[in-house]
Every structure is written in structure tokens, then in C-alpha cells.
Amino acid sequence: MPNWLDVNPRSGVPIYVQLVEQIKHALEVGILQPGEQLPTVRQLASELTIAPNTIVKAYDELANLELIESRQGIGTIVVANLDGRLHAQQQEALFQRLQVLVRDATHLLTFTVPTGTIFGFLGPNGSGKTTTIKTLLGFRQPDGGSAQVFGYDIANQSLQVRARIGYVSETNSLYDYLTIPQLCVLSRSLSREWNQQVVDRYIEVFGLPPREKVGHLSKGMKSQLALCLALGSNPDLLILDEPTTGLDPLARHEFLNTLVSEVAAEGKTIFFSSHILSEVEAVADWVAIVRMGKLVLCEELDHLKQTQKVVKLTYIDLPPVSEVERLRSLPEVMSLAQEGRSVRLIAHGDLDTLMQTLQARPNALRDVETLDLNLEDLFMKYMKERDNGR
């Protein structure tokens, strides 16, 4: 098996997706070249201890991208590199590779943001969220690697990148002594393209006082005004860095509701960081979790909820330690917490098989309950893995 190929069945990312992305990355950086042969389905299934159908699914997707093909009597062959086959896809993937430096440790972040989605970028304080955003905007140079936005290299073409991006920061450092119309005039002078009608419409949507000086506005109103101004340049992408920090629940609801019902409905892509998990779960299509500068999860939120569940077990008697450890070792179990006779599992994969296994266990159960996984469960799982040194 190639030493660059490795899968993590507990990452929450489908294994076939991990295979596809790692092979695409190998093509991108030149580890794989046209004409090279990939391992057979049987070889990979044996080495990685996964089902052959998973390998077949990954190879089929790569074949549909015209990157590989199966040849009679030879095997699976690389037939193209990413430069020749994925140019059109680069128009649909806003971000490519990015390497950032966080807390004196260099990590490689590799992720894509599908066009037209609301993409939640999560992580604890100090994990690298703002560093990543500032690097994407060209406010700081990457420590290594590369990143592309709309096909432009952020290191050498940051002006072209920013011309198509609207940005709302956490602090919203607006000029307090200006009125809203005066601030619009200033913003227009700094933008290559400006649509005042769009700004006026969103000012009306939020009910902002048009003649008021910015310094007299509440923090919630300033955040709403910053979003109005960011939309004035008609951006294809909105990047929002902790946009609702410090807002009261009503202002936060109005801000997020406008993102979904107005901005996203126009087909714009929204990339936002937040530490408020409930608001991300309410609006996001995709989520990524970054920890200490390293990407630990990037997945469609609906897919996560479909493939991962919370299973609550209530035993008639207190389960012995051996029973709990046996549950912890099951391949479908990502994490486990016990409180008395109750055991709470976060599970993924073949849940039907898991349920059969649980029902066949020797210790009698009073109740088995399956619940949808929420984003807080998922986030805490990865944070606990960090704390446990995993």
C-alpha cells in the first residue's frame, strides 16, 4: 500500500471520501503521475481492513472524474492529473490547499467549499480560524502550501480575490462619526463595483435608521450594517468571522435569518466562523472543524446526521467494566460515556449491525434509544479526543 495513503474510520468522514481526496491530493502534488498503476481493490481492502465495495465506490468516483480507468489485464491506471481534468471543478471549489502556522506547529489544511453553500468553520479559541480567514483574504502570507479562491492564488493575486469577496469581521471597526449614507459613499470609493440599491434594500430589511451616526448604533445594528456594506460590492463569496459575537438572541436570530432567507437564497456562498454551535447547526449546509491548525472534519451536515447517531442504553443492572470496554471496542462506536446504568454512545457506519450486536449482548437492557446527533455532540467528541491525547 502507498505510504501516503491512510484512512481514519473514526474521523466521521466516509472512508471512500477519504480515499478519493487523498488520491486527488497525490495527483495534485505529483506523487501520482499519469500511467502509474493503483493498488487493486483486493490489495487495498486487505491492507486497510475495509470492505472491497468501499474501494470500488472510490475508484468509480475517480473514474467519473476521468482521472483513472480500469484496463483489461493491467489494472487501474492513472490517466490524467488535476491540471488537465479539474479546471472546471476549480470554478465550483472556492478554496483549495492552505497551510497555516498556529502555536509554533505547521499543519496542512486541505478542504473545499462547494459553491452556493453556507459553510460553518468551527474550532475552539486559538485553533486557527481567524488565521485561516486572514490568510485567505491576503491579510497575511501563508507559511507554506497554497490556497486558491475562484482560481486566483491568494499570495500573488489577493486584489483579484478581495474584489469578489465581502468580509465582515468580529470587531466591525466602522467610523463612528459618519452617518450610514456617508459610510456608503466611503465604501463605494473603495470598491471596484458597488450597488447602492442592494445596500439600501438590506438596510431596510434590518430596519436600520438611515440618517443615524454609526456611533449611535447598537452592536447588533453595527453587525447588520457591516453585512449590508459587505453586500454592496455584489460579492460571490461572503466571509464572516464570528459575526454574531456579543449580539443578543434577537439580533443574532435576525442576522442569521437574513443570511439564509435573503443572502444564501441569491446563490451566494457564505463561509463563516463561529463558536456558537447552535447557530451553525441552524443555518449551515457544510461544517469543518479545525483544531490546533489541523482540519479534523469537513463534511455535509445532513450526511453527518444521517450516518452518525447517538445511542442511549439503559441496563437493568449496573453493567460490569468488561461490558463497557467491549462496547467501547466495537467498530461502529466513536465515543462512549457512562453514568450509572446508562451508557451513551456516538455511533457511525452500519447502525443495523450495531443494534443487532447490542441486543445480543449478555447483560440485560431495559431500554435502547436512538437519537439524531447534534453538532455539539460531534464537536465535543473531537475536543475530548484532543484532551485525551488521541
N, C-alpha and C positions, 0 to 999 in steps of 0.2 A: 504493500500500500504506500502511496506517496507520503513523504514525511510532512507535507504541507496540508494534508487532508485530515481533519479531525472534527468529530461531531460531539455535541453535548446533549444527551437525551433529556436532561433535566433543565435545559435553558428556557423551555417554554416555546421555542421556535421549532416548527415542524422539521424533522430531520431531512426530508427531501429538499426543503428550502435551504437549509444549511449547506447541503451538498451542491445545489445549484449555485449559490452565492460564492462558495469557496472555489469552485471550478471557474466561474466567471472572473473572480479576482485573480486566479492563477493565469488566466488568459490576458487579463489587463496588464499585469506587471511582467509578463513574458516568461513565467515559469513553464507554462504550456505553450507550444507552438503548433501551427498547422502541420498535419502529418503525423503527430505523435499519437500513440495509442493509449487509451484509458484502460484502467483495470476492468476485467469482466464483472458482470453482475454477481456471479458466484464468489469471485475473489473479494469484492468489496463487502458483500453481505457477511462473509465469513470473518474478515478482518475487523469489521465494525460491529459485529454481532447484532445485525438488524435484518429485517425482513427483505428478501430479494425484491418484492414489489415496490419497496421504498426507493431502491436504486433505479428500478425501471422507470418509476414516475419522474425522478430527477433527470435521467437521461432523455426521456421523452420530451421534457420541457426544454432542455438544451438543444435537442434536435429541432423542435419547433422554432427555436431562435436561429436555426441554421448555423449553429456553432459546432455541432458534432453530427456524425452519421454512422450508422451501422453498416459494415461491409461484409458480404458473404465470405466466409473462410478467413477473414482477417481480424475482425472485432470492431470495437467502437473507436473511431478516429476523429481527431480534431480537424475541422475543415476550414475554420476561419478564426481570426482574432477579433477582439471587440472593436477595433478601429473600423474594420470593414463591415460589421454586421449590426452594431448597436448605435449608429449615429442617430437614427430616427428615435430610438428609445431614450437617448440622452435628452431629447426635447420633452420627454414625459417624466424624466427623473431629474428633479431640480438639484439635488446635492449628490456628489459622488464621494471621493475619499477625502478625509480630513484627519490630520494628525495634530494633536494639541499637547501642550505641556502643562500638567496640573500637579502641583505639590511635588515638584522635582522628579516626576516619573512620566516618561513618554509612553503614550498609548496610541494605538491606531483606531480611529473611529471610522467605520465603513457603514454607510446607510444611505437609503434613497427615500425621497419624499414624493409620493405619487401626485401628479398634477390634480388640482381641484379638491384636495383633501384638507381636513383640519387635523394637523399633526401635533400631538402633545409631546413635549420634550421634558422629561422628568428626571429628578435626581435630588439628593439632599444638598444642603448648603456646602459649597466648596467642591462639588463634584465635577464642575467644568461646563455647566450650562451657558453661563454668560460668556465665558472664554470662547466657547464654540461659536456663539452668535456673533461676537465681536470679530472673530476671525473670518466668518462667512461674509460679514459686511465690509471687510477690508480695513477695519479699525486697528487691527494688529496683524502682523505677519505670522503665518503658521510656522511652527518649529520644525516641521518636516512634512513629507507627504504632499498631497494636493487636494484641492476642492474645486468643484465647478458648480456654477449657478447659471442656468439657462445656456449651458455650453461655454460660458466665459470662465477663465481662470481667475480666481479671486486675488491671486498675488499680483498679476500683471494687468488685469482688466477690471479693477474694482470700480471704476467710474461707470462702466457699462453695466456692471452688476447692480450698483445702487440706483441707477436710472430706472430700474424695473422693480424696485423693492420699496415698500412702505415700512417704516420702522417705528415702533412705539416702545420706549424704554420704561424701566420701572420707576425712574425718578421724574420723567416728564419735565425737564428744565425749560419751561416756557417763560417768555419775558412778561413779568407781572404787570409792567407799566403800560403794556399795549392792550388795546381792545381786540376783540375777536376779528373784526374786519382788518385792522392794522396787521395782525399776525398773519392773516390770509395773504395780504399783499406781500409781506416779507417772505412767506413760504413760496409764493408764486415766483418771486425773483430768484429763488434758489433752486427751482425745479426746471427740468428740461420741458416738461409737459405739465399742464395744470388745467383742471376742470372745476371752476368755481361752483357750477351748478351742482356737482356731486357733493362738494363740501357743504353747500347751503342745505341740501336735502338731508344730510346726516345731522347737521346742526339742528334742523327741525325735528328729525326723528328723536333726538335726545332731549329736545326742549331746552337747549342752551340759550341764555339771554344774549342776543347778538351784539348789543352795544356795551356790554359789561367789560370792564377791565379784567384781564386774566387773574390778577392778584386777588380779586374778589370772589373767584370761583372756588367751590369746594374741591377736595382732592378727587372725588368721583367725577365731577364736571371736567376737571383738567384732563383726566384719563380719557374721557369721552371726546374732548376737544382734540387731544393728541391723535386719536383714531381718525377723527374727521379730516385732520390735516394730512395724515398718512395716506388717506384715500384720495386726496386731491390730485395727486400725480398719476392717478389711474394705474396703480401697480399691479403686476401679475402675481406678486407674492407679498404677503404681509408677514413680517417677523415681529413678534410681540414678546418682550422679555418681562415676565412677571407683571402683566398689565393690570391685574386686579389687586395687587398688594395694597393693603391699607383701606380698601373700599368696604363700605358697609354692605350687608347682604343684599339690600335692594339695588344699590348701584352696581354691585357685581352681577346680579341677575340681569339687569338691563343691558349691561355691557356685553355679556355672553349671548344673550338673546339676539342682540343686533348682529353679532358675529355670525350666528347660524342663520337667522331668518333673512338677513339683508346681504351681508358681505359674501358668505360662502355660497348663497343661492345664485350669485352672479358668476360662479365658477372660479373665483379666486382661490389661490392656495394660501392657507394660514398655518404658519409654523409658530407655536408659542410655548414658552416655558412657564412652568408653574409648580408650586409646592402644594397647592390646594387640589388634592386628588379628586374630590367630588366634582369640581368644576371641569376638570379634564374629562372625566368619565361621562359627564353630561353632554359634551359637545364634540369630542374628538372621534375621528374615524380610525386613526393610527396612533400608536404610542411607542415611544422609545424611552428606555431608562438608562441613564449614564451614571456610573459610579467610579469616583476617583479617575475621571478622564477616560474610562473604558466603557464601551457600549455593552450592556448585558442583556438587552432585549430590544427588539424592533419588530412589531407585529401589528396586524389589523386587529382592532379591539374586538370586533364581533367574532373574529376567528378565535381569539383567546378565550372568549366566554363560551364558545361552542365546544372547544377542545379541553378546557380545564374547568373543574368543578370542585366545590367544597363538599366533602362527605363527612357527616357527623354520625358517629357511632356511640350508642349508649348501651353499656353492658349491664346485665342483671347483677353481676358481682364485679368487684374491682378486678380489672384484668391484670394478670401477672406481668412482670417485666419482660419475660420471654415472648409473650403475645404482642406487646407493644413494639419490641425490637423486630419481630417478624413482620409486623405491619410496615415499619419504617423501611425495611429492606425490599418491599415489593416494587417492581419496576415502574408501576403506574403512580407511585406515591412520591410527590415532590417535597412535601414537608409534613410534619406531624406535631401536634400539640396535645398534651393530655391534661385533663383536670378531673381528678377523681375517677368516676366510672365512665366519663365521657372522653372520647378521642376525636379530635378534629383533623381531618386530612385535607390537603390540597393535592388533587389528583389530575393526571392528564393521560392522553392516549386512549387505549381501549377500556372504556369505563364499564362495558358489559362484562368483560373478563374480570375486572376488579371486583365488581359486585358479586359475581359467582364465587370468587375466591373468599370474599368476606363472609358470605353466607355459609361457606363450608368450613370456616374456622371452628375449632373445638369449643371455644368459650361462647356461652350463650349471649345473644344480643337481645336487648329489649326493643331497640328502635334503630333504624338506619334512615338517614335523611340526606338527600342530595340537593344542594343549593347552587345557584349561579355564583361564579367567582366575581368579586368586585375588585376594582383597581387597587384599593388599599391592601387587600389580601396579597395581591401579586407584588406590590411594591415592598411590603414588609418582608415577604419571603426573601427577596434579593438583599435587603438590608441585613436580615438576620444571617444570611449566608456570609456576608462580609464580616459581621461581628464574630461569627464562629470560625473565621479564617478559611472558609471554603472557597 
